[in-house]
Amino acid sequence: MEENEFRIEGRNAVIEAFRAGKPIDKLFVLDGCQDGPIMTIKREAKKHNVLVKYVTRDRLDQLSETGKHQGVIAYGAAYEYAEVEDILAKAREKGEDPFIFLLDNIEDPHNLGAIIRTANLAGAHGVIIPKNRAVGLTATVAKASAGALAYTPVAKVTNMAQTIEELKKEGIWFVCADMGGETMYKLNLKGPIGMVIGNEGNGVGRLVKDKCDFVASIPMKGDIDSLNASVAAGVLAFEIVRQRLQ
């Protein structure tokens, strides 16, 4: 679970967090509770597209740090999320072709932090992550990014495949990392590009992969068949950097 400093417990505290504009990653609510404050919290969650999980009182008791959760616990993000347009604007400000990392359901906060660090060092203009079934910007992610999170915008979207379709209208091509693809050295990865990295266990989802223009494989010579997600992101990203420098 996320670190305690980003855990918000109690009805008034959660309502005030929403009203103060604090970014909330997810919300745990007592299943079946329908009273006034809880309904207010649920409306705020819907307004801000926050994932709500309905759980038992025992589960809330397990998650609670204070023992006074009052049927609701929220987890806040360590950093503000950007919009996808902010990432495109950053590329325009630099006079560069957009270079964007898109992460399809990365679950390990250390991997996400390491990938954000790589994105910054590779000159990417931002990172896009999904709202659901993925880790958000927790304190662990911030620490693992080694400061990069302060400079690299991260946007959160509801539908990754739809986001790719919208970004294609901006002239961006997409490449995803997958063992079944063409060797990355044989692909033309110059110009406006989005690099897609998949989940640690299952890789890039089928719907997202189908939207990509290229599928790139990383040549490997060892006895096991896959790289850690953050390492794969680094290898493919710096092949893109190499080609952009030519």
The 8 nearest C-alpha neighbors of each residue, nearest first, counted from 0:
[[1, 2, 62, 3, 74, 137, 6, 139],
 [0, 2, 137, 3, 5, 138, 74, 6],
 [1, 3, 4, 5, 138, 0, 6, 137],
 [4, 2, 6, 5, 1, 64, 7, 0],
 [3, 5, 6, 2, 7, 1, 138, 75],
 [6, 4, 75, 3, 74, 2, 7, 76],
 [5, 7, 74, 3, 4, 73, 75, 8],
 [8, 6, 73, 72, 13, 74, 5, 12],
 [9, 7, 72, 68, 71, 12, 73, 6],
 [10, 8, 68, 69, 12, 11, 71, 13],
 [9, 11, 13, 12, 14, 69, 71, 36],
 [10, 12, 14, 13, 9, 15, 36, 16],
 [13, 11, 15, 9, 10, 14, 16, 8],
 [12, 14, 16, 10, 15, 11, 7, 9],
 [15, 13, 11, 17, 16, 12, 40, 10],
 [14, 16, 18, 12, 17, 13, 19, 11],
 [17, 15, 13, 19, 21, 14, 18, 12],
 [16, 18, 20, 14, 15, 19, 21, 13],
 [19, 17, 15, 20, 16, 14, 21, 43],
 [20, 18, 16, 17, 21, 15, 14, 22],
 [19, 21, 17, 18, 22, 16, 15, 23],
 [22, 20, 16, 19, 17, 23, 75, 18],
 [23, 21, 76, 75, 79, 20, 24, 80],
 [24, 22, 75, 76, 25, 74, 21, 49],
 [25, 23, 75, 74, 76, 49, 135, 22],
 [26, 24, 50, 74, 49, 23, 73, 51],
 [25, 27, 73, 51, 72, 52, 50, 74],
 [26, 28, 52, 72, 71, 53, 51, 73],
 [29, 27, 71, 53, 70, 30, 54, 52],
 [30, 28, 70, 54, 53, 55, 32, 56],
 [29, 31, 53, 54, 32, 55, 28, 56],
 [32, 30, 33, 29, 53, 28, 54, 55],
 [31, 33, 30, 29, 34, 37, 70, 28],
 [34, 32, 38, 31, 37, 35, 36, 30],
 [35, 33, 37, 36, 32, 38, 39, 31],
 [34, 36, 38, 37, 39, 33, 40, 32],
 [37, 35, 39, 38, 34, 40, 10, 11],
 [38, 36, 40, 39, 35, 34, 41, 33],
 [37, 39, 41, 35, 40, 36, 33, 34],
 [40, 38, 36, 42, 37, 41, 35, 43],
 [41, 39, 37, 43, 38, 42, 14, 44],
 [40, 42, 44, 38, 43, 39, 37, 45],
 [43, 41, 45, 39, 44, 40, 46, 38],
 [44, 42, 46, 40, 41, 45, 47, 39],
 [43, 45, 49, 41, 47, 42, 46, 48],
 [44, 46, 48, 42, 47, 43, 49, 41],
 [47, 45, 43, 44, 48, 42, 49, 41],
 [46, 48, 44, 45, 49, 43, 17, 23],
 [49, 47, 45, 46, 44, 50, 130, 157],
 [50, 48, 44, 47, 25, 45, 51, 24],
 [49, 51, 25, 26, 48, 52, 131, 24],
 [52, 50, 26, 27, 25, 49, 53, 28],
 [51, 53, 27, 26, 28, 54, 50, 25],
 [54, 52, 30, 28, 29, 27, 51, 55],
 [53, 55, 30, 29, 28, 58, 52, 27],
 [56, 54, 58, 57, 29, 30, 59, 53],
 [55, 57, 59, 58, 29, 60, 54, 70],
 [58, 56, 60, 55, 59, 61, 54, 62],
 [57, 59, 61, 55, 60, 56, 54, 62],
 [60, 58, 56, 62, 61, 57, 63, 55],
 [59, 61, 57, 63, 58, 62, 56, 66],
 [60, 62, 58, 59, 63, 57, 64, 56],
 [63, 61, 59, 60, 58, 64, 72, 0],
 [62, 64, 60, 66, 61, 65, 59, 68],
 [63, 65, 66, 62, 3, 67, 8, 61],
 [66, 64, 67, 63, 68, 8, 60, 9],
 [65, 67, 63, 64, 68, 60, 69, 8],
 [68, 66, 65, 69, 9, 8, 63, 64],
 [67, 69, 9, 8, 70, 71, 66, 72],
 [70, 68, 9, 67, 71, 10, 8, 72],
 [69, 71, 29, 68, 28, 59, 56, 72],
 [70, 72, 28, 68, 27, 69, 9, 8],
 [73, 71, 8, 27, 7, 26, 68, 9],
 [74, 72, 26, 7, 6, 25, 27, 75],
 [75, 73, 6, 25, 24, 5, 23, 7],
 [74, 76, 23, 5, 24, 22, 6, 73],
 [75, 77, 136, 78, 22, 137, 23, 24],
 [76, 78, 137, 138, 136, 75, 5, 79],
 [79, 77, 76, 136, 80, 22, 148, 137],
 [78, 80, 22, 81, 76, 77, 21, 153],
 [79, 81, 154, 153, 78, 155, 82, 152],
 [80, 82, 154, 153, 152, 85, 79, 83],
 [83, 81, 154, 85, 84, 80, 86, 155],
 [82, 84, 86, 85, 154, 87, 81, 127],
 [83, 85, 87, 82, 86, 88, 81, 89],
 [86, 84, 88, 82, 83, 87, 89, 81],
 [87, 85, 89, 83, 125, 84, 88, 124],
 [86, 88, 84, 90, 89, 85, 91, 97],
 [87, 89, 91, 85, 86, 90, 84, 92],
 [88, 90, 92, 86, 87, 91, 124, 85],
 [91, 89, 87, 93, 97, 95, 88, 92],
 [90, 92, 94, 88, 93, 89, 95, 87],
 [91, 93, 89, 90, 94, 88, 95, 87],
 [94, 92, 90, 91, 95, 89, 88, 96],
 [93, 95, 91, 92, 90, 96, 89, 97],
 [96, 94, 90, 93, 97, 91, 92, 98],
 [95, 97, 191, 190, 90, 98, 94, 192],
 [98, 96, 191, 90, 95, 192, 99, 87],
 [97, 99, 123, 192, 124, 193, 191, 96],
 [100, 98, 193, 125, 123, 124, 126, 194],
 [99, 101, 126, 194, 193, 195, 127, 125],
 [102, 100, 195, 127, 126, 194, 128, 196],
 [103, 101, 196, 128, 195, 197, 104, 105],
 [102, 104, 197, 198, 105, 196, 203, 101],
 [105, 103, 133, 198, 132, 106, 102, 129],
 [104, 106, 198, 133, 103, 107, 102, 134],
 [107, 105, 133, 134, 104, 108, 198, 199],
 [106, 108, 110, 109, 105, 111, 134, 199],
 [109, 107, 140, 111, 110, 139, 112, 134],
 [110, 108, 112, 107, 111, 143, 140, 113],
 [109, 111, 113, 229, 107, 108, 112, 114],
 [112, 110, 108, 114, 109, 113, 140, 115],
 [111, 113, 144, 140, 143, 109, 115, 114],
 [112, 114, 116, 110, 144, 115, 111, 143],
 [113, 115, 117, 111, 229, 116, 112, 118],
 [116, 114, 118, 112, 117, 113, 144, 111],
 [115, 117, 144, 113, 147, 119, 114, 118],
 [118, 116, 114, 120, 119, 115, 121, 233],
 [119, 117, 115, 123, 121, 116, 120, 114],
 [118, 120, 116, 122, 117, 121, 123, 151],
 [119, 121, 117, 122, 118, 116, 123, 147],
 [122, 120, 118, 119, 123, 117, 240, 237],
 [121, 123, 119, 120, 118, 124, 98, 240],
 [124, 122, 98, 118, 99, 121, 125, 119],
 [123, 125, 86, 98, 99, 90, 89, 122],
 [126, 124, 152, 86, 99, 151, 123, 153],
 [125, 127, 100, 153, 101, 99, 154, 152],
 [128, 126, 101, 154, 153, 155, 100, 102],
 [127, 129, 155, 102, 101, 154, 156, 126],
 [130, 128, 156, 155, 131, 157, 159, 104],
 [129, 131, 157, 156, 155, 128, 133, 132],
 [130, 132, 133, 129, 50, 157, 104, 134],
 [133, 131, 104, 130, 134, 106, 129, 105],
 [134, 132, 104, 106, 105, 131, 135, 129],
 [133, 135, 106, 108, 105, 107, 136, 132],
 [136, 134, 137, 24, 133, 76, 108, 130],
 [137, 135, 76, 77, 140, 78, 141, 138],
 [136, 138, 77, 140, 139, 76, 135, 1],
 [137, 139, 141, 140, 77, 142, 2, 136],
 [140, 138, 142, 137, 141, 108, 143, 109],
 [141, 139, 112, 108, 143, 137, 138, 142],
 [140, 142, 138, 144, 139, 143, 148, 112],
 [141, 143, 139, 144, 140, 145, 138, 146],
 [144, 142, 112, 140, 145, 141, 109, 113],
 [143, 145, 112, 116, 147, 141, 113, 142],
 [146, 144, 143, 142, 147, 116, 141, 148],
 [145, 147, 148, 144, 149, 141, 142, 150],
 [148, 146, 116, 144, 149, 150, 145, 151],
 [149, 147, 151, 150, 146, 144, 141, 115],
 [148, 150, 147, 146, 151, 152, 78, 141],
 [151, 149, 147, 148, 152, 119, 146, 125],
 [150, 152, 148, 125, 147, 119, 149, 153],
 [153, 151, 125, 81, 126, 150, 86, 154],
 [152, 154, 126, 81, 80, 127, 125, 151],
 [155, 153, 81, 127, 82, 80, 83, 128],
 [154, 156, 128, 129, 130, 127, 153, 80],
 [157, 155, 129, 130, 158, 128, 159, 154],
 [156, 158, 130, 129, 159, 155, 131, 48],
 [159, 157, 161, 160, 156, 162, 129, 130],
 [158, 160, 162, 161, 163, 129, 156, 157],
 [161, 159, 207, 163, 162, 158, 206, 164],
 [160, 162, 164, 163, 158, 159, 165, 157],
 [163, 161, 159, 165, 164, 160, 166, 158],
 [162, 164, 166, 160, 161, 165, 167, 159],
 [165, 163, 161, 167, 162, 166, 160, 168],
 [166, 164, 162, 163, 167, 168, 161, 169],
 [167, 165, 163, 169, 168, 164, 171, 162],
 [166, 168, 171, 170, 164, 169, 165, 163],
 [167, 169, 166, 170, 165, 164, 171, 163],
 [170, 168, 166, 167, 171, 165, 191, 87],
 [169, 171, 167, 168, 172, 191, 166, 192],
 [170, 172, 191, 167, 192, 169, 166, 193],
 [173, 171, 192, 193, 191, 212, 167, 170],
 [174, 172, 193, 211, 212, 192, 194, 213],
 [173, 175, 213, 194, 214, 211, 212, 195],
 [176, 174, 195, 214, 194, 215, 196, 177],
 [175, 177, 215, 196, 216, 214, 195, 174],
 [178, 176, 216, 179, 180, 215, 214, 175],
 [177, 179, 216, 180, 176, 217, 215, 225],
 [180, 178, 177, 216, 181, 214, 215, 176],
 [181, 179, 214, 215, 216, 178, 177, 182],
 [180, 182, 215, 216, 183, 214, 185, 179],
 [183, 181, 216, 184, 215, 185, 217, 180],
 [182, 184, 215, 185, 186, 216, 181, 217],
 [185, 183, 182, 186, 238, 187, 181, 217],
 [186, 184, 183, 182, 187, 181, 215, 188],
 [187, 185, 183, 184, 188, 182, 181, 215],
 [186, 188, 189, 185, 242, 184, 183, 190],
 [189, 187, 239, 186, 242, 190, 192, 243],
 [188, 190, 243, 187, 242, 239, 191, 192],
 [189, 191, 96, 192, 188, 243, 97, 171],
 [192, 190, 96, 97, 171, 98, 172, 170],
 [193, 191, 172, 98, 171, 173, 190, 97],
 [192, 194, 99, 173, 98, 100, 172, 174],
 [193, 195, 100, 174, 175, 101, 173, 99],
 [196, 194, 175, 101, 102, 174, 100, 176],
 [197, 195, 102, 176, 175, 103, 232, 203],
 [198, 196, 203, 202, 103, 102, 199, 104],
 [197, 199, 202, 105, 104, 201, 200, 103],
 [200, 198, 228, 202, 201, 105, 197, 227],
 [201, 199, 198, 202, 197, 228, 105, 203],
 [200, 202, 198, 199, 203, 197, 204, 104],
 [203, 201, 197, 198, 200, 199, 204, 177],
 [202, 204, 197, 103, 208, 198, 196, 205],
 [203, 205, 207, 206, 208, 202, 197, 103],
 [204, 206, 208, 207, 209, 203, 210, 202],
 [207, 205, 209, 208, 204, 160, 210, 203],
 [206, 208, 160, 210, 209, 204, 205, 203],
 [207, 209, 205, 211, 210, 206, 204, 203],
 [210, 208, 206, 207, 211, 205, 212, 160],
 [209, 211, 207, 208, 160, 212, 206, 163],
 [212, 210, 173, 208, 209, 213, 174, 175],
 [211, 213, 173, 174, 172, 210, 214, 209],
 [214, 212, 174, 211, 215, 173, 175, 186],
 [213, 215, 180, 175, 174, 176, 181, 177],
 [216, 214, 180, 183, 176, 181, 182, 177],
 [215, 217, 180, 182, 178, 177, 181, 183],
 [216, 218, 182, 183, 219, 215, 178, 235],
 [219, 217, 216, 182, 220, 183, 178, 184],
 [218, 220, 221, 217, 224, 225, 222, 223],
 [221, 219, 218, 222, 223, 224, 217, 225],
 [222, 220, 223, 219, 224, 225, 218, 226],
 [221, 223, 224, 220, 219, 225, 226, 218],
 [224, 222, 221, 225, 226, 220, 219, 227],
 [223, 225, 222, 226, 221, 219, 178, 220],
 [226, 224, 223, 227, 178, 219, 231, 228],
 [227, 225, 231, 228, 230, 224, 229, 223],
 [226, 228, 230, 229, 231, 225, 199, 110],
 [229, 227, 231, 230, 199, 232, 226, 110],
 [228, 230, 232, 114, 110, 231, 227, 113],
 [229, 231, 233, 227, 232, 228, 234, 226],
 [232, 230, 228, 234, 233, 229, 226, 227],
 [233, 231, 229, 230, 235, 234, 236, 228],
 [234, 232, 230, 236, 231, 235, 117, 237],
 [233, 235, 231, 237, 236, 232, 230, 238],
 [236, 234, 238, 232, 237, 233, 231, 239],
 [237, 235, 233, 239, 238, 234, 232, 240],
 [236, 238, 240, 239, 235, 234, 241, 233],
 [237, 239, 241, 235, 240, 236, 242, 234],
 [238, 240, 236, 237, 242, 241, 188, 243],
 [239, 241, 237, 243, 238, 242, 244, 236],
 [242, 240, 238, 244, 239, 243, 237, 245],
 [241, 243, 239, 245, 244, 240, 189, 238],
 [244, 242, 240, 189, 241, 245, 239, 190],
 [245, 243, 241, 242, 240, 239, 189, 238],
 [244, 242, 243, 241, 240, 189, 239, 238]]
